[in-house]
């Protein structure tokens, strides 16, 4: 526990903990001076009664609320050694083609090369040093570099559209290459101390693409399953969806910047494009052998009739 407090809490957090302890002792001392019982004082300060008695003895013996100066053992890994350890673990590649170390691998390397730190180190010490500096080099997250010079004006425009949505605003997105798998045996329902069971072997019946339009005003979804997501297919689905809208209605669509979305044929059908926030609609499996398109349309109809509602 001592090592955890030395490496696991930053300087700012340690200062806040120290201040909270002083405040707690000050309140206990004031309550006791006004003749309050230890049990009542513990309820107000939200601590145990033994803490009240210890604080009372501390004040009587030391005449102070602060801790006494402790000697303690000087730290083995000082700041300079900690920085060397971080530099080796976070900035060096272990081998060509390897992106990161493991703790045990790094410890073995550092102990085989003592000239790096000047001393040996254990896995727990390396972990505490990384934890003290809030470093997690084993975790990786993706980011997308902004290359469009007009990204921020487009972003502001999209945000304004979402904040003041027109009557006929549709969010469009497609989910490509959905696998239509069929299990060898039907699944078993959950029982006591047992989750849902599903057969792990399956037959692949091909893939399909799903295109969906969400009307933010009503929450209704228009869905079509297609064999591909090429420009002619996209134009056909968009034209079908447009024909279902009022003839003189002003339609607004928000979609991502995938190549088929700004093809010439598509732009002639409906000019304009923008970016969108993708919304996952369904997590249900479709099977080609059971008529995947009918299943998808059935799911959407159930959503429109029961769960549909305004998104703003």
For each residue, the residues with C-beta under 8 A, 3 or more apart:
1: 4 5
2: 5 6
3: 6 7 124 128
4: 1 7 8 9 128
5: 1 2 8 9 14
6: 2 3 75 128 132
7: 3 4 128 129 131 132
8: 4 5 128 131 132
9: 4 5 13 14 17 132
10: 13 14 132 134
11: 14 15
12: 15 16
13: 9 10 16 17
14: 5 9 10 11 17 18
15: 11 12 18 19
16: 12 13 19 20
17: 9 13 14 20 21
18: 14 15 21 22
19: 15 16 22 23
20: 16 17 23 24
21: 17 18 24 25
22: 18 19 25 26 65 66
23: 19 20 26 27
24: 20 21 27 28 45 47 55
25: 21 22 28 29 55 58 59 65
26: 22 23 29 30 65
27: 23 24 30 31 44 45
28: 24 25 31 32 41 45 51 52 55 56
29: 25 26 32 33 55 56 59 65
30: 26 27 33 34
31: 27 28 34 36 40 41 44 45
32: 28 29 35 36 38 41 52 56
33: 29 30
34: 30 31
35: 32
36: 31 32 40 41 44
37: 40 41
38: 32 41 42 49 52 53
39: 42 43 49
40: 31 36 37 43 44
41: 28 31 32 36 37 38 44 45 52
42: 38 39 45 46 47 48 49 51 52
43: 39 40 46
44: 27 31 36 40 41
45: 24 27 28 31 41 42 51 52
46: 42 43
47: 24 42 51 52
48: 42 51 52
49: 38 39 42 52 53
50: 53 54
51: 28 42 45 47 48 54 55
52: 28 32 38 41 42 45 47 48 49 55 56
53: 38 49 50 56 57
54: 50 51 57 58
55: 24 25 28 29 51 52 58 59
56: 28 29 32 52 53 59 60
57: 53 54 60 61
58: 25 54 55 61 62 64 65
59: 25 29 55 56 62 63 64 65
60: 56 57 63
61: 57 58
62: 58 59 68
63: 59 60
64: 58 59
65: 22 25 26 29 58 59
66: 22
67: 70
68: 62
69:
70: 67
71:
72:
73:
74:
75: 6 78
76: 119 125
77: 81 82 85 121 125 129
78: 75 81 82
79: 82 83
80: 83 84
81: 77 78 84 85 117 118 119
82: 77 78 79 85 86 129 132 133
83: 79 80 86 87
84: 80 81 87 88 116 117
85: 77 81 82 88 89 110 117 121 126 129
86: 82 83 89 90 129 130 133 135
87: 83 84 90 91 92
88: 84 85 91 92 106 110 116 117
89: 85 86 92 101 106 126 130 137
90: 86 87 135 137
91: 87 88
92: 87 88 89
93: 96 98 99
94: 98 100 101 105 106 109
95: 98
96: 93
97:
98: 93 94 95
99: 93 140
100: 94 137 138
101: 89 94 105 106 109 137
102: 105 106 138
103: 106 107 123 126 127
104: 107 108 123
105: 94 101 102 108 109
106: 88 89 94 101 102 103 109 110 126
107: 103 104 110 111 121 122 123 126
108: 104 105 111 112
109: 94 101 105 106 112 113
110: 85 88 106 107 113 114 116 117 120 121 126
111: 107 108 114 120 121
112: 108 109
113: 109 110 116
114: 110 111 117 118 119 120
115: 118
116: 84 88 110 113
117: 81 84 85 88 110 114 120 121
118: 81 114 115
119: 76 81 114
120: 110 111 114 117
121: 77 85 107 110 111 117 125 126
122: 107 125 126
123: 103 104 107 126 127
124: 3 127 128
125: 76 77 121 122 128 129
126: 85 89 103 106 107 110 121 122 123 129 130
127: 103 123 124 130 131
128: 3 4 6 7 8 124 125 131 132
129: 7 77 82 85 86 125 126 132 133
130: 86 89 126 127 133 135 136 137
131: 7 8 127 128 134 135
132: 6 7 8 9 10 82 128 129
133: 82 86 129 130
134: 10 131
135: 86 90 130 131
136: 130 139
137: 89 90 100 101 130
138: 100 102
139: 136
140: 99
141:
142:
143:
144:
145:
146: 151
147:
148: 151 154 257
149:
150: 153 154
151: 146 148 154 155
152: 155 156
153: 150 156 157
154: 148 150 151 157 158 274 275
155: 151 152 158 159 275
156: 152 153 159 160
157: 153 154 160 161 274
158: 154 155 161 162 254 274 275 276
159: 155 156 162 163
160: 156 157 163 164
161: 157 158 164 165 166 169 252 254
162: 158 159 165 216 312
163: 159 160
164: 160 161
165: 161 162 169 216 217 312
166: 161 169 250 252
167: 217 249 250
168: 215 217 245 246 249 250 251 252
169: 161 165 166 215 216 217 252 253 254
170: 213 214 215 216 241 251 252 253 254
171: 213 214 216 253 254 255 276 277 279
172: 211 212 213 214 238 253 254 255 276
173: 211 212 255 256 276 278 279
174: 209 210 211 212 229 234
175: 178 209 210 212
176: 209 210 229
177: 207 209
178: 175 207 208 209 210 286
179: 204 207
180: 204 205 206 207 208 286 287 288 289 292
181: 202 203 204 205 285 287
182: 202 203 205 287 288 289
183: 186 187 198 199 201 202
184: 199 201 202 203
185: 199
186: 183 199
187: 183 196 197 198 199
188: 191 196 197 198
189: 196
190: 194 195 196
191: 188 194
192:
193:
194: 190 191 197
195: 190
196: 187 188 189 190
197: 187 188 194
198: 183 187 188
199: 183 184 185 186 187 202
200:
201: 183 184
202: 181 182 183 184 199
203: 181 182 184
204: 179 180 181
205: 180 181 182 287 288 289
206: 180 288
207: 177 178 179 180
208: 178 180 225 226 227 286 288 292 293
209: 174 175 176 177 178 225 226 227 228 229 233
210: 174 175 176 178 223 224 225 226 296
211: 172 173 174 223 224 225 226 229 234 237
212: 172 173 174 175 221 222 223 224 281 300
213: 170 171 172 221 222 223 241 253
214: 170 171 172 219 220 221 279 281 311
215: 168 169 170 218 219 220 221 222
216: 162 165 169 170 171 219 310 311 312
217: 165 167 168 169 310 312
218: 215 308 309 310
219: 214 215 216 304 307 308 309 310 311
220: 214 215 304 308
221: 212 213 214 215 281 300 303 304 308
222: 212 213 215 241 244 300
223: 210 211 212 213 296 297 299 300
224: 210 211 212 237 240 293
225: 208 209 210 211 286 292 293 296
226: 208 209 210 211 229 233 237
227: 208 209 233
228: 209 233
229: 174 176 209 211 226 233 234 260
230: 233 234 260
231: 234 235 260 263 265 266
232: 235 236 265
233: 209 226 227 228 229 230 236 237
234: 174 211 229 230 231 237 238 260 261 263 266
235: 231 232 238 239 265 266 269
236: 232 233 239 240
237: 211 224 226 233 234 240 241
238: 172 234 235 241 242 266 269 270
239: 235 236 242 243 269
240: 224 236 237 243 244
241: 170 213 222 237 238 244 245
242: 238 239 245 251 269 270
243: 239 240
244: 222 240 241
245: 168 241 242 249 251
246: 168 249
247:
248:
249: 167 168 245 246
250: 166 167 168
251: 168 170 242 245 270
252: 161 166 168 169 170
253: 169 170 171 172 213 270 272
254: 158 161 169 170 171 172 274 275 276
255: 171 172 173 258 261 273 274 276
256: 173 261 275 276 278
257: 148 261 262 273 274 275
258: 255 261
259: 262 263
260: 229 230 231 234 263 266
261: 234 255 256 257 258 266 273
262: 257 259 266 267 273
263: 231 234 259 260 266 267
264: 267 268
265: 231 232 235 268 269
266: 231 234 235 238 260 261 262 263 269 270
267: 262 263 264 270 271 272 273
268: 264 265 271
269: 235 238 239 242 265 266
270: 238 242 251 253 266 267
271: 267 268
272: 253 267
273: 255 257 261 262 267
274: 154 157 158 254 255 257
275: 154 155 158 254 256 257
276: 158 171 172 173 254 255 256
277: 171
278: 173 256
279: 171 173 214
280: 283
281: 212 214 221 303
282: 299 303
283: 280
284: 295 299
285: 181
286: 178 180 208 225 292 295 296
287: 180 181 182 205 290 292 295
288: 180 182 205 206 208 291 292
289: 180 182 205
290: 287 294 295
291: 288 294 295
292: 180 208 225 286 287 288 295 296
293: 208 224 225 296 297
294: 290 291 297 298
295: 284 286 287 290 291 292 298 299
296: 210 223 225 286 292 293 299 300
297: 223 293 294 300 301
298: 294 295 301 302
299: 223 282 284 295 296 302 303
300: 212 221 222 223 296 297 303 304
301: 297 298 304 305
302: 298 299 305 306 307
303: 221 281 282 299 300 306 307 308
304: 219 220 221 300 301 307 308
305: 301 302 308
306: 302 303
307: 219 302 303 304
308: 218 219 220 221 303 304 305
309: 218 219
310: 216 217 218 219
311: 214 216 219
312: 162 165 216 217
